[in-house]
Structures are given as C-alpha cells and as structure tokens.
Amino acid sequence: MGAIPNTVRRGGVYHFRRAVPVGLRVRLARRELTCSFHTHQSGEARFLSCCLYLRSEELFVVVESAPMLSDEDC
C-alpha cells in the first residue's frame, strides 16, 4: 500500500495534515489543518483522510464564497 495523501504517522498513529490556501489563512487564523485519527490502521486512516480532505475543501469554498461570515462563524 502506498503513502496516504495528507496523512503523517507519528508514534504509529495517523494524523491528517493539510495546508490552508494562502488567501484564506488570515480569515481562518491558521496555516494548516491538523487532526489525529487515533488509529494505527492504514486502511482506516486512508478512508478518514479522504473524508477530511473533502470536508476541508467544502470549508475552503464556503469561506471563500461568503465574505460576510464573521471570524467566529469561520
């Protein structure tokens, strides 16, 4: 099985990691999104990585298309 996109392994546990687009970094107040999957299983990490990638893409589209959202809403 190959490398899992947007995933790193620390101490045997998989973590999601994705850079925030440069234009959204100020609004989201972060340079990257990170989250532990709390799993040692590569298959589960691959599935969760795909899900989080799609959700983060949705987040980026919403934040980009709705400039009137407050910082709290973001």
DAGI-V377675 format. One record per pair of residues at least 12 apart in sequence whose ideal C-beta (glycine too) atoms are under 7 Angstrom apart, sorted by the first residue. I is the first residue (numbers start at 1). J is the second residue. Records with the same first field share a line. If there is no record, write none. Layout:
I->J, J
//
This chain:
1->42
4->42, 45, 46, 49
5->49
6->18, 49, 53
7->45, 49
12->40
13->36, 38, 39, 40
14->37, 39, 45
15->34, 35, 36, 37
16->34, 35, 37, 48, 49, 52
17->32, 34
18->32, 33, 53, 56
19->31, 32
20->32, 33
21->60
24->60, 63, 64
27->63, 74
28->63, 74
33->56
35->52
//
